[in-house]
Amino acid sequence: MIVVPLFASFRPARTVVLPLMLLLLFSTDVISLGHYWKKWHRQSIWRLIPGAIVGIVLASLILKDLSDVHLKKIIGGIACLFAIIEFLRGRITKHLAPVASDEPPALQFKAWHGVLLGTLGGIFSTLAHMAGPVIIMYLLPQRLGNRTFVGTTTILYFFINMAKIPAYFQLGLFSWDIIIEALVLLPFVGLGVQVGVYLNSRFSERNFSRIVLIVLFATGIHLLIV
């Protein structure tokens, strides 16, 4: 979640950051999908995906005539919003689904909730690759279990990123230079995961998350004011 705003701080957001990160993210989705095959929550997928596709179409229409300067400010705003939501997520989900023992899923969403949040997720993902907060806020209160939760997010990100490929292609965002750069950077994605695991083991989960969110928020503010 930090990479997109960081890249956008010193590289063109429209012609480099968005298409490059899409190729890298989709590659990791393909790799991760095999680990969680059929471990997802079907109802959530069928409710979120249609809205996400609508959101991708709407955001593509916005992105079509959006300048790089304005796109960077949108990415900065979404990054700040992401950090704030993540910081407050524990309180929000506790309010939505208070913990109680031997209790079934505390919150059962209606179909239109999934379509609405899926649409927001599709918009955020298309403009900044940051659908995470919206998707998580929909899934967590349902208490799906860790493996089902991760499996559901994995298949959702896979479908969302796959749907964004033709949208970006239609907008002319892909080029051979971007594809070659993605292939060159792909091995470093695995290295970055290992570094993240190492740092996470050195810090408590709470402190590690706070550091990440502070960096994310600061980067978002930088994009908003430059």
C-alpha positions as CSV (number, residue, x, y, z in Angstrom):
1,M,0.0,0.0,0.0
2,I,3.0,2.3,0.4
3,V,4.6,1.6,-2.9
4,V,2.1,3.4,-5.1
5,P,2.2,6.8,-3.4
6,L,6.0,6.5,-2.9
7,F,6.5,5.8,-6.6
8,A,4.1,8.6,-7.5
9,S,6.3,11.0,-5.5
10,F,9.0,10.8,-8.1
11,R,7.7,9.1,-11.2
12,P,4.7,9.8,-13.6
13,A,1.6,8.4,-12.0
14,R,-0.5,7.9,-15.1
15,T,2.0,6.5,-17.6
16,V,4.3,4.6,-15.2
17,V,3.1,4.0,-11.7
18,L,-0.4,2.7,-12.4
19,P,0.4,0.3,-15.2
20,L,3.7,-0.9,-13.7
21,M,2.1,-1.6,-10.3
22,L,-0.9,-3.4,-11.9
23,L,1.4,-5.8,-13.7
24,L,3.4,-6.5,-10.5
25,L,0.2,-6.8,-8.3
26,F,-1.5,-9.1,-10.8
27,S,1.6,-11.3,-10.9
28,T,1.6,-11.7,-7.1
29,D,-2.2,-12.4,-7.2
30,V,-1.6,-15.3,-9.6
31,I,1.1,-16.7,-7.4
32,S,-1.0,-16.3,-4.2
33,L,-4.2,-17.8,-5.7
34,G,-2.8,-21.3,-5.7
35,H,-2.3,-21.2,-2.0
36,Y,-5.9,-20.3,-1.3
37,W,-7.7,-22.1,-4.1
38,K,-11.5,-22.5,-3.2
39,K,-10.9,-21.2,0.3
40,W,-12.9,-18.1,-0.4
41,H,-16.4,-16.9,0.7
42,R,-18.6,-17.2,-2.4
43,Q,-21.4,-14.9,-1.3
44,S,-19.0,-12.0,-0.7
45,I,-17.3,-12.5,-4.1
46,W,-20.6,-12.5,-6.0
47,R,-21.7,-9.4,-4.2
48,L,-18.4,-7.4,-4.5
49,I,-17.3,-8.2,-8.0
50,P,-20.2,-6.7,-9.9
51,G,-19.8,-3.4,-8.1
52,A,-16.1,-3.5,-8.5
53,I,-16.5,-3.8,-12.3
54,V,-18.9,-0.8,-12.3
55,G,-16.3,1.1,-10.2
56,I,-13.5,0.2,-12.7
57,V,-15.6,1.5,-15.6
58,L,-16.5,4.7,-13.8
59,A,-12.9,5.3,-12.7
60,S,-11.6,4.6,-16.2
61,L,-13.9,7.4,-17.5
62,I,-12.4,9.7,-14.9
63,L,-8.9,8.6,-15.6
64,K,-9.3,9.1,-19.4
65,D,-9.1,12.9,-19.1
66,L,-7.2,13.2,-15.8
67,S,-3.8,15.0,-15.8
68,D,-0.8,13.5,-14.0
69,V,-0.8,16.3,-11.5
70,H,-4.5,15.8,-10.5
71,L,-4.0,12.0,-10.4
72,K,-1.1,12.3,-8.0
73,K,-3.3,14.4,-5.7
74,I,-6.1,11.8,-5.9
75,I,-3.5,9.1,-5.0
76,G,-2.3,11.3,-2.1
77,G,-5.9,11.8,-0.9
78,I,-6.7,8.1,-1.1
79,A,-3.4,7.2,0.7
80,C,-4.4,9.6,3.6
81,L,-7.9,8.2,3.7
82,F,-6.5,4.6,3.7
83,A,-4.2,5.4,6.6
84,I,-7.0,7.0,8.6
85,I,-9.4,4.1,8.0
86,E,-6.7,1.6,8.9
87,F,-5.9,3.5,12.1
88,L,-9.6,3.5,13.1
89,R,-10.4,0.1,11.6
90,G,-10.2,-1.8,15.0
91,R,-12.7,0.6,16.6
92,I,-15.0,0.6,13.5
93,T,-15.2,-3.2,13.2
94,K,-15.6,-3.6,17.0
95,H,-18.6,-1.3,16.7
96,L,-20.0,-3.1,13.7
97,A,-19.4,-6.6,15.2
98,P,-18.9,-6.7,18.9
99,V,-17.0,-9.7,20.1
100,A,-19.0,-12.4,21.9
101,S,-18.2,-16.0,22.4
102,D,-20.2,-18.8,20.6
103,E,-21.8,-16.2,18.4
104,P,-22.5,-16.6,14.7
105,P,-21.2,-13.9,12.3
106,A,-22.2,-10.6,13.9
107,L,-23.0,-8.7,10.8
108,Q,-24.8,-10.0,7.7
109,F,-24.6,-7.5,4.9
110,K,-27.3,-7.1,2.3
111,A,-26.6,-7.5,-1.4
112,W,-26.6,-3.8,-2.1
113,H,-24.0,-3.2,0.6
114,G,-21.6,-5.5,-1.3
115,V,-22.4,-3.8,-4.6
116,L,-21.9,-0.3,-3.1
117,L,-18.6,-1.2,-1.4
118,G,-17.4,-3.1,-4.4
119,T,-18.0,0.0,-6.6
120,L,-16.0,2.1,-4.2
121,G,-13.3,-0.5,-4.1
122,G,-13.2,-0.6,-7.9
123,I,-12.8,3.2,-8.1
124,F,-10.1,3.3,-5.4
125,S,-8.3,0.3,-7.0
126,T,-8.3,1.8,-10.6
127,L,-7.1,5.2,-9.5
128,A,-4.6,4.2,-6.8
129,H,-4.5,0.4,-6.4
130,M,-5.9,0.8,-2.9
131,A,-9.2,-1.2,-2.6
132,G,-7.9,-2.8,0.6
133,P,-9.7,-0.6,3.2
134,V,-13.1,-1.0,1.5
135,I,-12.8,-4.7,1.0
136,I,-11.5,-5.3,4.5
137,M,-14.3,-3.3,6.1
138,Y,-16.8,-5.5,4.3
139,L,-15.2,-8.8,5.1
140,L,-14.0,-8.5,8.7
141,P,-17.3,-8.0,10.4
142,Q,-18.5,-11.3,8.9
143,R,-15.9,-13.2,10.9
144,L,-15.0,-15.6,8.0
145,G,-12.0,-17.1,9.7
146,N,-8.4,-16.3,8.9
147,R,-7.9,-18.6,5.9
148,T,-11.3,-17.9,4.3
149,F,-10.7,-14.2,4.8
150,V,-7.3,-14.2,3.1
151,G,-8.6,-16.5,0.4
152,T,-11.5,-14.2,-0.3
153,T,-9.3,-11.1,-0.5
154,T,-6.9,-13.0,-2.8
155,I,-9.5,-14.0,-5.3
156,L,-11.1,-10.5,-5.1
157,Y,-7.8,-8.7,-5.8
158,F,-7.1,-11.2,-8.6
159,F,-10.5,-10.5,-10.4
160,I,-10.3,-6.7,-9.8
161,N,-6.7,-6.5,-11.1
162,M,-7.5,-8.7,-14.1
163,A,-10.5,-6.5,-14.9
164,K,-8.3,-3.4,-14.8
165,I,-5.9,-4.8,-17.4
166,P,-8.2,-4.2,-20.4
167,A,-9.3,-0.9,-18.9
168,Y,-5.7,0.3,-18.7
169,F,-5.0,-1.1,-22.2
170,Q,-8.0,0.8,-23.6
171,L,-6.6,4.0,-22.0
172,G,-3.2,3.4,-23.7
173,L,-1.3,3.1,-20.4
174,F,0.7,0.0,-21.3
175,S,3.9,0.1,-23.3
176,W,6.8,-2.3,-24.0
177,D,9.0,-0.2,-21.6
178,I,6.5,-0.8,-18.8
179,I,6.2,-4.5,-19.5
180,I,10.0,-4.9,-19.6
181,E,10.4,-2.9,-16.4
182,A,7.8,-5.1,-14.7
183,L,9.7,-8.2,-15.7
184,V,12.9,-6.7,-14.3
185,L,11.3,-5.7,-11.0
186,L,9.3,-9.0,-10.5
187,P,12.1,-10.8,-8.7
188,F,12.4,-7.9,-6.3
189,V,8.8,-8.3,-5.3
190,G,9.7,-11.6,-3.6
191,L,12.7,-9.9,-2.0
192,G,10.4,-7.1,-0.7
193,V,8.1,-9.7,0.9
194,Q,11.0,-11.3,2.7
195,V,12.2,-7.9,3.9
196,G,8.7,-7.1,5.2
197,V,8.5,-10.5,7.0
198,Y,11.9,-9.7,8.6
199,L,10.9,-6.2,9.7
200,N,7.6,-7.5,11.0
201,S,9.4,-10.1,13.1
202,R,11.6,-7.3,14.6
203,F,8.7,-5.1,15.6
204,S,5.5,-5.8,17.3
205,E,2.5,-6.0,14.9
206,R,1.1,-2.8,16.4
207,N,4.3,-0.8,16.1
208,F,5.0,-2.1,12.6
209,S,1.5,-1.2,11.4
210,R,1.9,2.3,13.0
211,I,5.2,2.9,11.2
212,V,3.7,1.8,7.9
213,L,0.6,4.0,8.4
214,I,2.7,7.0,9.4
215,V,4.8,6.7,6.3
216,L,1.8,6.2,4.1
217,F,0.0,9.3,5.6
218,A,3.1,11.4,5.2
219,T,3.6,10.3,1.6
220,G,-0.1,11.1,0.9
221,I,0.3,14.6,2.4
222,H,3.4,15.1,0.3
223,L,1.5,14.3,-2.9
224,L,-1.4,16.6,-1.9
225,I,0.8,19.7,-1.4
226,V,3.4,19.3,-4.2
